[in-house]
Amino acid sequence: MKIAAAAYPFDWFDGFADYRAKLTRWVEQAEGADLLVFPEYGAMELASLGGREIAGDLESSLHEVARHADAAADLHAALAAQHGCHILAASGPYFDGDRPVNRAVLFGPAGRIGHQDKQVMTRFERDEWDVRGAPGLQVFDTAIGRIGILICYDSEFPLLARRLVEAGANLLLVPSCTDTVAGFNRVRIGSMARALEGQCVVVHSPTVGPCDWNPAIDQNRGRAAIYGPPDGLWPETGIIAEGAMDQPGWVFAQVDLARVAESRRNGAVLPFAHWPETQT
């Protein structure tokens, strides 16, 4: 299958039609990919629909983005149906109580498949933004593979990924939003390590570029990439494809997930199978 990982910049919108046009253009530019992955907190650009004062306030911006969640979901569902693809929508705040979670929603050609909430919150999310974690990992059994999602910081915790691969995931999606090169590299290294340990494919989609109207997303560093296990059946670097640093656009890779099973059965090393030996 063809995978597209977005290195996604933020834009200002004067109306929802502007957002619709941008997302439609991005999906069209994915050139027939079977799976499109957008980044963590990419939905925060919808805060611009509230105007500068609301968009520039940490608390107000959360509520403004959440206010447009249903319309954004309808748009993603329509685009996935139109193009016959699977789309991991950019994550954003979802309120199911007083405080929001950070939620990414997966869509397929037949509509919404399900959602994954971020498990472990960063210091900024905890201390300044008060976005909450929502424990509970899921594996989505789709026509293109068994998919697990680790949102940004979650990718840095190997036991979270282990739960997903033990539950059958052969493809992990890692949407991210990092404001420093160090932050990006933490997620990058985590993603590559998860591909190594789980002998699976990991898709990393970051936000990129500056944003001068919201303090939560003011700086964004990263590069999109698709990783595999460097176990003799994949590239020696573990990098199947990657883009240029901080360069907006899609990164593409053709991936045969049957090779995941082959890696786990007959790789040069077998960390997926040998993991239980680390528990003694």
C-alpha positions in Angstrom: 0.0 0.0 0.0 1.0 3.6 -0.4 1.5 5.6 2.8 1.5 9.4 3.0 2.9 11.2 6.1 2.3 14.9 6.4 4.7 17.6 7.5 1.9 20.0 8.2 2.1 23.8 8.5 -0.5 26.0 10.3 -2.6 28.5 8.4 -5.0 31.3 9.4 -8.6 30.8 8.2 -11.2 33.5 7.9 -14.0 30.9 7.5 -14.5 27.2 7.5 -14.5 27.2 3.7 -10.8 28.1 3.9 -10.1 25.0 6.0 -12.2 22.8 3.7 -10.2 24.1 0.7 -6.9 23.4 2.5 -7.7 19.9 3.6 -9.2 19.0 0.3 -6.1 20.2 -1.5 -3.8 18.2 0.8 -5.8 15.0 0.3 -5.7 15.5 -3.4 -2.0 16.1 -3.3 -1.5 12.8 -1.5 -1.6 11.2 -5.0 -3.8 8.2 -4.4 -2.3 7.1 -1.1 -4.1 4.4 0.8 -3.3 5.9 4.2 -2.8 9.6 5.0 -1.5 10.6 8.4 -1.8 14.1 9.8 -0.1 15.4 12.9 -0.8 16.0 16.5 -2.7 19.3 17.3 -2.9 20.1 13.6 -6.6 20.8 14.3 -5.5 23.8 16.4 -5.5 26.0 13.3 -9.3 25.9 13.5 -8.9 28.3 16.5 -8.4 31.0 13.9 -12.1 30.9 13.1 -12.7 32.6 16.5 -10.6 35.6 15.6 -7.3 36.8 17.0 -8.3 37.3 20.6 -9.8 33.8 21.0 -7.1 32.1 18.9 -4.4 33.7 21.0 -5.7 32.5 24.3 -4.8 29.0 25.5 -8.1 28.2 27.1 -10.4 29.9 24.6 -8.6 28.3 21.6 -9.3 24.8 23.0 -13.0 25.5 23.1 -13.0 27.1 19.7 -11.4 24.1 18.1 -13.7 21.7 19.8 -16.7 23.7 18.6 -15.8 22.8 15.0 -15.0 19.1 15.6 -18.2 17.7 14.1 -17.8 19.8 10.9 -14.2 18.7 10.6 -15.2 15.1 11.1 -17.8 15.3 8.4 -15.2 16.8 6.0 -12.7 14.0 6.7 -15.3 11.3 6.3 -16.4 12.8 3.0 -12.8 13.0 1.7 -12.0 9.5 2.8 -15.1 8.2 1.0 -14.4 10.3 -2.2 -10.8 9.1 -2.5 -11.3 5.6 -1.2 -8.6 6.0 1.5 -7.9 5.9 5.2 -7.1 9.2 7.0 -5.8 9.8 10.5 -7.1 13.3 11.1 -4.9 15.8 12.9 -5.6 15.5 16.6 -7.2 18.2 18.7 -9.1 18.9 21.9 -12.2 16.9 22.7 -14.3 17.8 25.8 -16.1 14.9 27.6 -16.2 16.7 30.9 -14.6 19.8 32.4 -11.2 19.3 30.7 -10.3 18.2 27.2 -8.4 15.2 26.0 -6.1 15.2 22.9 -8.0 13.0 20.4 -7.0 11.7 17.0 -9.8 10.2 14.8 -9.3 7.5 12.1 -11.5 7.5 9.0 -11.9 5.0 6.2 -13.9 4.9 3.0 -17.0 3.8 4.9 -16.8 6.5 7.5 -15.4 7.0 11.0 -13.5 4.0 12.3 -12.7 5.2 15.8 -10.5 7.4 17.9 -7.4 7.3 20.0 -6.8 9.7 22.9 -3.3 10.6 24.0 -2.2 8.5 27.0 0.7 10.5 28.7 0.7 14.3 28.7 3.8 16.5 28.4 4.7 19.1 31.0 3.1 21.9 29.0 -0.1 19.9 28.5 -0.3 19.2 32.3 1.0 22.4 33.8 -0.1 25.2 31.5 -2.8 23.9 29.2 -4.5 21.4 31.5 -5.2 18.9 28.7 -5.8 15.5 30.3 -4.7 12.0 29.4 -7.3 9.4 28.8 -5.9 5.9 29.4 -7.0 3.2 27.0 -5.2 2.0 23.8 -7.0 0.5 20.8 -6.1 -1.5 17.7 -8.1 -0.8 14.7 -8.6 -3.7 12.3 -8.9 -2.1 8.9 -8.7 -3.2 5.3 -5.1 -1.9 5.0 -3.8 -3.4 8.2 -4.1 -3.5 12.0 -3.4 0.0 13.2 -2.3 1.4 16.5 -1.9 5.1 17.3 0.7 6.6 19.7 0.3 10.4 19.9 3.6 12.2 20.1 4.9 11.7 23.7 3.2 8.3 23.9 5.8 7.0 21.3 8.5 7.5 23.9 7.1 4.8 26.2 7.9 1.3 24.9 5.3 -0.6 27.0 2.5 1.4 25.3 3.7 0.2 21.9 4.2 -3.3 23.2 0.5 -3.5 24.2 -0.5 -2.5 20.7 1.8 -5.0 18.8 0.9 -7.8 21.2 -2.8 -7.0 20.3 -1.9 -7.5 16.6 -0.9 -4.0 15.4 1.5 -4.2 12.4 1.3 -0.4 11.7 1.8 2.3 14.3 0.9 5.9 13.6 2.7 8.7 15.4 1.3 12.2 14.9 3.4 14.8 16.7 3.7 18.5 17.5 7.2 19.5 18.8 8.6 23.0 19.2 12.3 22.2 19.3 14.7 20.0 17.4 15.3 18.1 20.7 11.6 17.5 21.1 11.3 16.3 17.5 14.3 13.9 18.0 12.8 12.4 21.1 9.7 11.4 19.1 11.8 10.4 16.1 14.1 8.2 18.2 11.1 6.8 20.1 9.3 6.0 16.8 12.4 4.3 15.4 12.8 2.3 18.6 9.2 1.2 18.5 9.7 0.0 14.9 12.8 -2.0 16.0 11.2 -3.6 19.1 7.8 -4.4 17.5 9.3 -5.2 14.1 6.6 -3.1 12.5 6.1 0.0 10.4 5.8 3.4 12.1 4.5 6.5 10.4 5.6 9.8 11.9 3.7 13.0 11.0 4.8 16.3 12.6 3.7 19.9 12.5 6.2 22.3 10.9 6.8 26.0 10.7 6.0 29.1 12.9 2.5 30.2 14.0 2.4 33.7 15.4 -1.2 33.6 16.8 -1.3 30.8 19.4 1.3 30.2 22.1 0.7 26.5 22.2 1.8 26.0 18.6 4.0 29.0 18.0 7.1 27.0 16.9 7.0 23.6 15.1 10.1 21.5 14.2 10.3 18.2 12.5 10.3 16.1 9.4 7.8 13.5 8.2 9.0 9.9 7.9 8.1 6.2 7.6 10.3 3.8 9.6 10.7 0.0 9.7 12.9 -2.4 11.7 16.5 -2.6 10.5 16.5 -6.3 10.8 17.7 -7.4 7.4 14.4 -7.2 5.5 14.1 -3.4 5.6 16.5 -0.5 4.9 19.7 -0.7 6.9 19.0 2.7 8.5 15.4 1.7 9.4 14.3 4.7 7.4 11.9 3.7 4.6 11.3 7.3 3.6 11.8 10.8 5.1 11.4 14.4 4.1 13.6 17.5 4.7 13.7 19.1 8.1 10.9 21.7 8.6 9.7 21.3 4.9 5.9 21.2 4.5 4.4 18.5 2.3 3.9 14.8 2.0 6.4 12.0 2.4 5.4 8.8 0.6 6.4 5.2 0.9 5.2 1.9 -0.7 4.9 -0.7 2.1 4.0 -4.3 2.1 2.8 -5.2 5.6 3.3 -8.9 4.8 6.9 -8.1 5.4 6.1 -7.3 9.0 5.1 -10.9 9.6 8.2 -12.1 7.7 10.4 -9.8 9.9 8.8 -11.3 13.1 9.3 -14.8 11.8 12.7 -14.6 10.0 14.5 -11.3 10.7 18.2 -11.1 11.3 17.1 -10.5 14.9 13.8 -11.3 16.5 13.1 -8.7 19.2 9.3 -9.0 18.9 9.5 -12.7 19.7 12.3 -12.4 22.3 10.7 -9.6 24.3 9.3 -11.9 26.9 12.9 -12.9 27.8 13.4 -9.3 29.1 10.7 -9.9 31.8 12.7 -12.5 33.7 
